[in-house]
Amino acid sequence: MSKFISAERPIWWSSKITQLLELSKIHRNAIVYDMDTIIGNVNSLFEQDAFDEVFYAMKANYNSSVLKNLANKNIGFECVSPGEVKHLLDVLPYIDATKILFTPNFSPKEDYIFALNSNLMVTVDSLYPLKAWPNIFSNKKIMLRIDLGIGDGHHEHVNTGGDSSKFGITLDKLAEIQIIANAHNISIVGLHTHSGSGILNVLNWVNIANKLIEIANTIPSVTILNLGGGIPIREKLSDNPFDLGQLNTLLLDLKRKYSKYEFWLEPGRYIVGEAGVILTKVTQLKEKGGNYYIGVEIGMNTLIRPALYDAYHEIINLSRYSEPITKNATIVGPICESGDRLGNNREFPSTIEGDTILIASAGAYVRSMASNYNLREIPKEIII
Ligand SMILES: *Cc1c(COP(=O)(O)O)cnc(C)c1O
């Protein structure tokens, strides 16, 4: 057990193994969320005075119960498509429009019209919409997504800053945008930068804040600086938790100097990532070409992140968690793709068909990215 509690903050499921094993007798495969952990993560964000508003990036996990519990904490929501907005309104029909941000990218004109007519705060991330369709923004407040040329994250595909990323407005376009805004009575009330996902360096957000302040000082209407999401979770059980307190202290220093500006944050993964686990069962075992494979019932259709981003998820034989390690295993699913590997080179105890396997950090970008590829089912979500 000690390897699960080596970090400062023990991972929630290390004290719920019996309960999870009981659950796995009823549900062979499931995605389980621990609501106390989600609420605890929200509370830890709200404890940081530097953030005036926190918006949950719902693409990370749009489970209805999760959304309802988050709304009870009075958090806002960040949406990237009309579909997300409509789902949010289905689940939370009385939510106030000021609690919803709309941050589209290369979206059709109709998406902007939909969001503006719904009185949502729209973040424009290109010159094009303002130049081609200025009238739809007339008399509206908007935010601009700025590409500061600083991107980061756990994989190239989640790095959303710099020349090779499709996101954001570069500084050379700002003068033209301001002319369009003045001509059409469009009020630029905020600047936004989201530079990637799973960024370990606290200074990322401080650098963003500094640079956005510099730009905002040239646009008098701006009072909001949205520093994006990207707060990391612990991928490996031995990782240290992210130091939110340090980020808070550094941002408060800035705020003292520039009290005009509100700081907003829009995390997704941080709120839900660690709170979810996948439970599944061992199907078959195989030795081949010097590799030892452990097959499990769920595959890349349920958990695409390892194939998509080389993402690391801890994989534990929950039925035998206290037994000695005997094998180095490759964990694979039942999908007809060579990329259907959930973990490489993992230390495992002697494992047999039917053992319950836990895959950690499955609360973010797991169910929301899952598909029925191969016409395999996506496991049911269960809240504990
Ligand atoms: C995805 C996304 C986020 C959330 O990213 P996390 O890494 O889950 O925190 C925030 N803002 C924008 C614009 C996004 O696209």
Ligand as a Chemical Component Dictionary entry (heavy atoms), coordinates in Angstrom:
data_LIG
# 
_chem_comp.id                   LIG 
_chem_comp.type                 NON-POLYMER 
_chem_comp.pdbx_formal_charge   0 
_chem_comp.three_letter_code    LIG 
# 
loop_
_chem_comp_atom.comp_id 
_chem_comp_atom.atom_id 
_chem_comp_atom.alt_atom_id 
_chem_comp_atom.type_symbol 
_chem_comp_atom.charge 
_chem_comp_atom.model_Cartn_x 
_chem_comp_atom.model_Cartn_y 
_chem_comp_atom.model_Cartn_z 
_chem_comp_atom.pdbx_ordinal 
LIG C1 C1 C 0 -9.329 22.412 -22.834 1  
LIG C2 C2 C 0 -9.282 23.821 -22.430 2  
LIG C3 C3 C 0 -9.115 24.158 -21.089 3  
LIG C4 C4 C 0 -8.895 23.144 -20.000 4  
LIG O1 O1 O 0 -7.672 22.502 -20.106 5  
LIG P1 P1 P 0 -7.197 21.529 -18.914 6  
LIG O2 O2 O 0 -5.870 21.066 -19.336 7  
LIG O3 O3 O 0 -8.203 20.427 -18.841 8  
LIG O4 O4 O 0 -7.173 22.339 -17.678 9  
LIG C5 C5 C 0 -9.158 25.497 -20.761 10 
LIG N1 N1 N 0 -9.339 26.444 -21.697 11 
LIG C6 C6 C 0 -9.498 26.154 -22.998 12 
LIG C7 C7 C 0 -9.707 27.241 -23.973 13 
LIG C8 C8 C 0 -9.468 24.834 -23.404 14 
LIG O5 O5 O 0 -9.609 24.550 -24.699 15 
# 
loop_
_chem_comp_bond.comp_id 
_chem_comp_bond.atom_id_1 
_chem_comp_bond.atom_id_2 
_chem_comp_bond.value_order 
_chem_comp_bond.pdbx_ordinal 
LIG C1 C2 SING 1  
LIG C2 C3 SING 2  
LIG C2 C8 DOUB 3  
LIG C3 C4 SING 4  
LIG C3 C5 DOUB 5  
LIG C4 O1 SING 6  
LIG O1 P1 SING 7  
LIG P1 O2 DOUB 8  
LIG P1 O3 SING 9  
LIG P1 O4 SING 10 
LIG C5 N1 SING 11 
LIG N1 C6 DOUB 12 
LIG C6 C7 SING 13 
LIG C6 C8 SING 14 
LIG C8 O5 SING 15 
# 
